[in-house]
């Protein structure tokens, strides 16, 4: 049960970092592109890769499970879930599964974009339907 606390704490810190860094980057780089999100995803992917490697190496054998959960699941997951996606894709590639890695990339991109579009359209659809029923 203590693991949930470590993950929650890491997630809270990661989320606050993402929020603050995104706001700061938007002030300096503007919002023509989502630079904050792009750079956070790149940074988060680097951080999760770095710590995954450190935790798997010689030093990682003595790394407490709670610390790995705090950093990899909580902090990086709160900072950006793209980092988890990137690590999982790299793990598939390193395991000699390029086909599964490509499927992971394609499904994640296509289905997540579709889900975002559907979620974005849902309020308008509900409003249109409620007007039709009420008319």
C-alpha positions in Angstrom: 0.0 0.0 0.0 3.0 2.3 0.6 3.9 2.0 -3.1 0.7 3.9 -3.9 1.9 6.8 -1.8 5.2 7.0 -3.5 3.6 6.9 -6.9 1.0 9.5 -5.9 3.8 11.8 -4.5 5.9 11.4 -7.7 2.8 12.0 -9.8 2.0 15.2 -8.0 5.5 16.5 -8.4 5.7 15.5 -12.0 2.3 17.1 -12.8 3.3 20.4 -11.1 6.6 20.4 -12.9 4.8 19.8 -16.2 2.3 22.6 -15.5 5.0 25.1 -14.5 7.5 24.3 -17.2 4.8 24.4 -19.9 3.6 27.8 -18.7 7.2 29.1 -18.7 8.0 27.8 -22.1 4.8 29.2 -23.6 5.7 32.6 -22.3 9.1 32.5 -24.0 8.4 30.5 -27.1 4.8 31.4 -27.8 2.0 29.1 -28.6 2.3 28.7 -32.4 3.1 25.1 -31.7 2.7 23.3 -28.4 6.4 23.7 -27.6 6.0 23.1 -23.9 4.3 19.8 -24.5 6.8 18.8 -27.2 9.8 19.7 -25.0 8.3 18.1 -21.9 7.7 14.9 -23.8 11.2 14.8 -25.1 12.6 15.6 -21.6 10.4 13.1 -19.9 11.4 10.4 -22.4 15.0 11.2 -21.8 14.5 11.1 -18.0 12.6 7.8 -17.9 15.2 6.3 -20.2 18.1 7.5 -18.1 16.6 6.3 -14.8 15.4 3.0 -16.3 19.0 2.3 -17.4 20.4 3.4 -14.0 17.9 1.2 -12.1 18.7 -1.8 -14.4 22.5 -1.4 -14.1 24.8 -2.4 -11.3 23.6 0.5 -9.2 20.0 -0.5 -9.8 20.4 -3.9 -8.1 20.3 -2.1 -4.7 17.7 0.5 -5.8 14.6 0.1 -3.6 11.5 -0.8 -5.5 9.7 2.2 -4.0 12.3 4.6 -5.5 11.9 3.0 -8.9 8.1 3.4 -8.6 8.4 7.0 -7.4 10.6 8.0 -10.4 9.4 5.8 -13.3 5.7 5.5 -12.6 5.0 8.6 -10.4 7.4 11.4 -11.4 7.8 10.5 -15.1 4.1 9.4 -15.4 2.9 12.7 -13.9 5.4 14.7 -16.0 4.4 12.9 -19.3 2.9 9.6 -20.1 4.7 9.9 -23.4 7.8 8.9 -21.6 6.2 5.6 -20.6 5.1 5.0 -24.2 8.6 5.8 -25.4 10.2 3.4 -22.9 7.8 0.6 -23.7 8.5 1.1 -27.4 12.2 1.0 -26.9 11.9 -2.1 -24.7 10.0 -3.9 -27.6 12.8 -2.8 -30.0 15.5 -4.0 -27.6 13.7 -7.3 -27.2 13.9 -7.8 -31.0 10.2 -7.1 -31.6 10.3 -4.2 -34.2 6.9 -5.3 -35.5 5.3 -5.1 -32.1 7.0 -1.7 -31.5 5.6 -0.4 -34.8 2.1 -1.7 -33.9 2.5 0.1 -30.5 3.4 3.3 -32.2 0.7 3.1 -34.8 -2.1 2.1 -32.4 -1.1 4.6 -29.8 -1.0 7.5 -32.4 -4.1 6.5 -34.3 -6.3 5.5 -31.3 -5.2 8.4 -29.1 -5.8 11.0 -31.8 -9.2 9.4 -32.5 -10.0 9.4 -28.7 -9.0 13.0 -28.4 -11.2 13.9 -31.4 -14.2 11.9 -30.1 -13.8 13.5 -26.6 -13.5 16.9 -28.2 -16.6 16.4 -30.3 -18.8 14.8 -27.5 -20.0 18.0 -25.8 -21.1 19.6 -29.1 -22.9 16.4 -30.1 -24.7 16.2 -26.7 -25.7 19.9 -27.0 -27.0 19.3 -30.6 -28.9 16.2 -29.5 -30.4 18.0 -26.5 -31.6 20.9 -28.7 -33.1 18.4 -31.1 -35.0 16.6 -28.4 -36.1 19.8 -26.7 -37.3 21.4 -30.0 
